[in-house]
Amino acid sequence: MPKSQPTSLPPHDRRRFLASLGAATTAAAWPCHGIAADATSTSGSLSIGHAVVDTTPPLGIELAGFHKPVGQERRITGIRQKTAARALVLRVADQSVAIVSLDILSVSPGFTQQVQQRVAKQTGIPAANVRVCATHTHSMPAFSYLRQWGAIPEDYLKETLGHVVDAVVQAHRDLSAAELYVGKSSVDGGNFNRTSPTWKTDQEFTADATAADRWLDTILHVLRFERANKPDVMWYHFACHPVCYRDGEAGPDWLGLVADQVQAKHGVTPGFLQGHAGDVNPGDGDIWIGEAEPTAAAIVQGIDRALDASERVDANELRLVSEPFALPLNIDLLQQQLELYREHPEQCASGQWVDAGFAKAWYESAKDWDLQRTTHATPTTALRLGDLGILFHSSELYSYYGLQIQRDSPLKNTIVVGYTDDLIGYLVDPRAYEAGEYAAVTVPRILDLPPFKTAAASQLADFANQLLTRTT
């Protein structure tokens, strides 16, 4: 379908939205090997509901995101900021979709399926229409398997599962007629490409752009929903690892500071959707890991500019297409790695092997991999809300491929959301494989997967735009 032009929001309406934000705040199945799920396209007026439920973890459980050998686990010693599950329910005519933003490092297909099944039972929203998006904060536990990078806390997982479902149920009850406005701005100093001393940005990303360069998406998107009789709602999308803190205090990382500052300015706590952050750290690049305070300040300024520039987007049609992406696995390389370990385990004790204990644990599991299984199915979903497209995937995508999906999308406004419904780790460019980078070589071992083929990220980008096209 042609790309329609949005209508600019008149200044008095924009002021009304900002004033309403200060008035009040909102209330606190995926079968990986299943067939494609194309939701019926429906037309009508948009309604949305929003809810926030506290998910702050208990002390003592294990945090994820950094390597900690057995016996040296990183555990929660305090709470830097409370964490939450934020649910957004969209409805057009008889079609409903639920999107959850969860302060957690990662989720698994099993966790997502339980959420989907319970939500479907309690709200009637189809299980296939429920997305669970991890913010990927490194100051929280993980709900998916990570070898020596953070064990799954089963009791906290079960408790959080209930909170996530409760958030969607509350958001479903909160449904009210709404209009959608989309704004975007470039953020200066909020993120940088950590894999290279030089990179290009979205401003230079043309039809001639290639993966031979390293890239950075500086664009922040704001989705704001104006409602006549209930508080308005704001969500934003940005590509940046929440990895500023390495201590024992739990929290949402820089996201929590952004939430506090937006709340103080506008009277609403925004939801967050993580972008293509595989090669992106917080800050301006002066410090490799980035600092939370200046990162948050830059992002809040970007939110302010995006709000001011927001334009009304037609949202009278809702369509969702879900289909597993067949992640291509490099079984030949896996066999070479297994042979190397069998013959020379002493050579597998550092570098890409992490340490001897990690390598041994990997080998004991990897040697049982079915060598006839050459792909791994992982959830992928394209959603179209009028002129807005959202592509959900489960990887830590390098910036080039996120920018490629946005550039080639048939929709004028498209955002690419990672860490959704599963975690398969990094999908990188060919340079990362050639250089044997951590993201390409080590991370599949952490996730208990074989190495991926070099073209995996490119294939996902092509697949993503096929799904987006099917929504039009």
Long-range contacts (C-beta under 8 A, 24 or more apart in sequence): 1-410, 1-472, 3-387, 3-410, 3-411, 3-412, 4-314, 4-387, 4-412, 5-412, 6-182, 6-311, 6-312, 6-313, 6-314, 6-387, 6-412, 6-413, 7-311, 7-312, 8-311, 8-312, 9-181, 9-310, 9-311, 9-312, 13-226, 14-307, 14-308, 14-310, 16-226, 17-181, 17-224, 17-226, 17-232, 17-307, 18-266, 18-307, 20-226, 20-231, 20-232, 21-231, 21-232, 21-234, 21-266, 21-267, 21-268, 22-266, 22-267, 23-231, 23-267, 24-231, 24-267, 25-231, 25-263, 25-267, 25-268, 25-269, 26-50, 26-51, 26-52, 26-174, 26-230, 26-231, 26-233, 26-268, 27-51, 27-52, 27-170, 27-174, 28-52, 28-53, 28-54, 29-113, 29-116, 29-117, 29-120, 29-127, 29-128, 29-130, 30-109, 30-112, 30-113, 30-116, 30-127, 30-128, 30-322, 30-379, 30-421, 30-422, 31-113, 32-109, 32-324, 32-377, 32-378, 32-379, 32-422, 33-324, 33-377, 34-324, 35-323, 36-321, 36-322, 36-323, 37-128, 37-320, 37-321, 37-322, 37-323, 38-320, 38-321, 38-322, 38-470, 39-95, 39-126, 39-128, 39-129, 39-318, 39-319, 39-320, 39-321, 39-322, 40-95, 40-319, 41-95, 41-317, 41-318, 41-319, 42-92, 42-93, 42-94, 42-95, 42-317, 42-318, 42-319, 43-92, 43-93, 43-316, 43-317, 44-92, 44-93, 44-316, 45-92, 45-177, 45-316, 46-90, 46-91, 46-92, 46-177, 46-178, 46-179, 46-180, 46-225, 46-315, 46-316, 46-318, 46-385, 46-386, 47-90, 47-91, 47-92, 47-175, 47-176, 47-177, 47-178, 48-88, 48-89, 48-90, 48-91, 48-175, 48-176, 48-178, 48-225, 48-227, 48-233, 49-87, 49-88, 49-89, 49-91, 49-170, 49-171, 49-172, 49-173, 49-174, 49-175, 49-176, 50-86, 50-87, 50-88, 50-89, 50-171, 50-174, 50-225, 50-233, 50-271, 51-86, 51-87, 51-166, 51-167, 51-168, 51-169, 51-170, 51-171, 51-174, 52-84, 52-85, 52-86, 52-87, 52-167, 52-269, 53-84, 53-85, 53-87, 53-163, 53-164, 53-166, 53-167, 53-170, 54-82, 54-83, 54-84, 54-163, 55-83, 55-84, 55-85, 55-102, 55-103, 55-104, 55-160, 55-163, 55-164, 56-82, 56-83, 56-250, 57-83, 57-140, 57-141, 57-153, 57-156, 57-250, 58-156, 61-141, 61-153, 61-156, 62-141, 62-150, 62-151, 62-153, 63-138, 63-139, 63-140, 63-141, 63-150, 63-248, 63-250, 64-105, 64-106, 64-138, 64-140, 64-141, 64-142, 64-146, 64-149, 64-150, 65-105, 65-137, 65-138, 65-139, 65-142, 65-149, 65-150, 65-243, 66-138, 66-149, 66-246, 67-148, 67-149, 67-354, 67-358, 68-148, 68-149, 68-150, 69-148, 69-355, 69-357, 69-358, 70-148, 70-357, 73-150, 73-151, 74-150, 74-248, 75-248, 76-248, 76-249, 76-250, 77-247, 77-248, 77-249, 78-248, 78-249, 78-250, 79-249, 79-250, 79-251, 80-139, 80-245, 80-249, 80-250, 80-251, 80-256, 81-251, 81-252, 81-256, 81-260, 82-251, 82-256, 83-137, 83-140, 83-250, 83-251, 83-252, 83-256, 84-252, 85-160, 85-163, 85-164, 85-166, 85-167, 86-167, 86-235, 86-269, 86-271, 86-272, 87-164, 87-167, 87-168, 87-170, 87-171, 88-171, 88-233, 88-235, 88-271, 89-123, 89-125, 89-168, 89-171, 89-172, 89-174, 89-175, 90-318, 90-385, 91-175, 91-318, 92-315, 92-316, 92-317, 92-318, 92-385, 93-318, 95-129, 95-318, 95-319, 95-320, 96-123, 96-124, 96-125, 96-126, 96-129, 96-172, 97-125, 97-129, 97-130, 97-131, 97-318, 97-320, 97-383, 98-123, 98-125, 98-129, 98-130, 98-131, 98-168, 98-171, 98-172, 99-131, 99-133, 99-273, 100-130, 100-131, 100-132, 100-133, 100-164, 100-167, 100-168, 101-133, 101-135, 101-235, 101-271, 101-272, 101-273, 102-132, 102-133, 102-134, 102-135, 102-160, 102-164, 103-135, 103-137, 103-140, 103-251, 103-252, 103-255, 104-134, 104-135, 104-137, 104-140, 104-141, 104-142, 104-143, 104-160, 105-134, 105-136, 105-137, 105-138, 105-140, 105-141, 105-142, 105-143, 105-146, 105-150, 106-134, 106-136, 106-142, 106-143, 106-144, 106-146, 106-419, 106-423, 107-132, 107-134, 107-143, 107-144, 107-419, 107-421, 107-422, 107-423, 108-143, 108-144, 108-145, 108-422, 108-423, 109-378, 109-379, 109-421, 109-422, 111-143, 111-144, 111-157, 111-161, 112-379, 112-421, 112-422, 114-161, 115-161, 115-164, 115-165, 115-168, 118-161, 118-165, 119-165, 119-168, 119-169, 122-165, 122-169, 123-168, 123-169, 123-172, 125-168, 125-172, 128-320, 128-322, 129-320, 130-168, 131-381, 131-383, 131-392, 131-420, 131-421, 132-164, 132-420, 132-421, 133-273, 133-274, 133-392, 133-417, 133-419, 133-420, 133-421, 134-274, 134-419, 134-420, 134-423, 135-242, 135-252, 135-255, 135-272, 135-274, 135-419, 136-241, 136-242, 136-274, 136-277, 136-396, 136-418, 136-419, 137-242, 137-251, 137-252, 137-253, 137-255, 138-241, 138-242, 138-243, 138-245, 138-246, 138-253, 139-242, 139-245, 139-249, 139-250, 139-251, 139-252, 139-253, 140-250, 140-251, 140-252, 142-423, 144-422, 144-423, 144-447, 145-447, 145-448, 146-446, 146-447, 147-358, 147-361, 147-362, 147-445, 147-446, 147-447, 147-448, 148-354, 148-357, 148-358, 148-361, 148-446, 149-446, 174-230, 176-227, 176-228, 176-229, 176-230, 177-227, 177-228, 177-229, 178-225, 178-226, 178-227, 178-232, 178-233, 179-225, 179-226, 179-312, 179-315, 180-223, 180-224, 180-225, 180-312, 180-313, 180-315, 180-385, 180-386, 180-388, 181-223, 181-224, 181-225, 181-226, 181-310, 181-311, 181-312, 181-313, 182-221, 182-222, 182-223, 182-224, 182-310, 182-311, 182-313, 182-388, 182-413, 183-221, 183-222, 183-224, 183-305, 183-306, 183-307, 183-308, 183-309, 183-310, 183-311, 184-219, 184-220, 184-221, 184-222, 184-306, 184-309, 185-219, 185-220, 185-302, 185-303, 185-305, 185-306, 185-309, 186-218, 186-219, 186-220, 186-302, 187-218, 187-219, 187-220, 187-238, 187-298, 187-299, 187-301, 187-302, 188-218, 188-284, 188-298, 189-283, 189-284, 189-294, 189-295, 189-298, 190-218, 190-220, 190-238, 190-240, 190-282, 190-283, 190-284, 190-295, 190-298, 190-299, 190-302, 191-216, 191-218, 191-238, 191-239, 191-240, 191-277, 191-280, 191-281, 191-282, 191-283, 191-295, 192-216, 192-280, 192-281, 192-283, 192-284, 192-285, 192-290, 193-279, 193-280, 193-285, 193-399, 194-279, 194-280, 194-281, 194-285, 194-288, 195-279, 195-432, 195-437, 195-439, 199-399, 202-403, 205-403, 205-407, 207-407, 209-400, 209-403, 209-404, 209-407, 210-400, 211-398, 211-400, 211-401, 211-429, 211-430, 211-431, 211-457, 211-458, 212-431, 213-400, 214-279, 214-399, 214-400, 214-429, 214-431, 215-398, 215-399, 215-400, 215-403, 216-280, 216-399, 217-275, 217-276, 217-280, 217-399, 217-402, 217-403, 217-406, 220-299, 220-302, 220-303, 220-306, 221-306, 221-413, 221-415, 222-270, 222-303, 222-306, 222-307, 222-310, 223-388, 224-307, 224-310, 231-268, 232-268, 233-268, 233-271, 234-262, 234-266, 234-268, 234-270, 234-271, 234-307, 235-270, 235-271, 235-272, 235-273, 236-270, 236-271, 236-272, 236-273, 236-303, 236-306, 237-272, 237-273, 237-274, 237-275, 237-415, 237-417, 238-272, 238-274, 238-275, 238-299, 238-302, 239-274, 239-275, 239-276, 239-277, 239-280, 239-399, 239-402, 240-274, 240-275, 240-277, 240-280, 240-281, 240-282, 240-295, 240-299, 241-277, 241-280, 241-281, 241-282, 241-290, 242-282, 243-281, 243-282, 243-289, 243-290, 244-282, 244-289, 244-290, 244-291, 244-292, 244-295, 245-292, 246-289, 253-292, 254-282, 254-290, 254-292, 254-295, 254-296, 254-299, 257-292, 257-293, 257-295, 257-296, 258-296, 258-299, 258-300, 258-303, 261-296, 261-297, 261-300, 262-300, 262-303, 265-300, 265-304, 266-307, 270-303, 273-390, 273-415, 273-417, 274-417, 274-418, 274-419, 275-402, 275-415, 275-416, 275-417, 275-418, 276-397, 276-398, 276-399, 276-401, 276-402, 276-403, 276-416, 276-418, 277-396, 277-397, 277-418, 278-395, 278-396, 278-397, 278-398, 278-399, 278-418, 278-426, 278-427, 278-428, 278-439, 279-398, 279-399, 279-428, 279-439, 280-399, 313-385, 313-386, 313-387, 313-388, 313-413, 314-386, 314-387, 315-385, 315-386, 315-387, 315-388, 316-386, 317-384, 317-385, 317-386, 318-383, 318-384, 318-385, 318-386, 319-383, 319-384, 319-471, 320-381, 320-382, 320-383, 320-384, 320-471, 321-381, 321-382, 321-383, 321-467, 321-470, 321-471, 322-379, 322-380, 322-381, 322-382, 323-380, 323-467, 324-377, 324-378, 324-379, 324-380, 325-377, 325-378, 325-379, 325-380, 325-393, 325-459, 325-460, 325-463, 326-375, 326-376, 326-377, 327-375, 327-376, 327-377, 327-378, 327-424, 327-452, 327-456, 327-460, 328-374, 328-375, 328-452, 328-453, 328-455, 328-456, 328-459, 329-373, 329-374, 329-375, 329-376, 329-449, 329-450, 329-451, 329-452, 329-453, 330-450, 330-451, 330-452, 330-453, 330-454, 331-371, 331-373, 331-374, 331-450, 333-450, 333-451, 334-366, 334-369, 334-371, 334-450, 334-451, 335-371, 337-366, 337-451, 338-363, 338-366, 338-367, 352-436, 352-438, 352-441, 352-442, 353-442, 354-442, 354-445, 358-445, 362-445, 362-448, 365-448, 366-445, 366-448, 366-450, 369-450, 376-424, 376-449, 376-450, 378-422, 378-424, 379-420, 379-421, 379-422, 380-460, 380-463, 380-464, 380-467, 381-420, 381-421, 381-467, 382-464, 382-467, 382-468, 382-470, 382-471, 383-471, 384-411, 384-468, 384-471, 384-472, 387-411, 387-412, 387-413, 388-413, 388-414, 388-415, 389-413, 389-414, 389-415, 389-468, 389-471, 390-414, 390-415, 390-416, 390-417, 391-415, 391-416, 391-417, 391-464, 391-467, 391-468, 392-417, 392-420, 392-421, 393-417, 393-418, 393-420, 393-460, 393-464, 394-418, 394-419, 394-420, 394-421, 394-422, 394-423, 394-424, 395-419, 395-423, 395-424, 395-425, 395-426, 395-427, 395-457, 395-460, 396-423, 396-425, 396-426, 396-427, 396-439, 396-443, 397-426, 397-427, 397-457, 397-460, 398-426, 398-427, 398-428, 398-429, 398-432, 398-439, 398-457, 400-429, 400-457, 401-427, 401-429, 401-457, 401-458, 401-460, 401-461, 404-461, 405-461, 405-464, 405-465, 405-468, 408-461, 408-465, 409-465, 409-468, 410-465, 410-468, 410-469, 410-472, 411-468, 411-471, 411-472, 414-468, 416-464, 423-447, 424-449, 425-449, 427-452, 427-456, 427-457, 427-460, 428-457, 429-457, 430-454
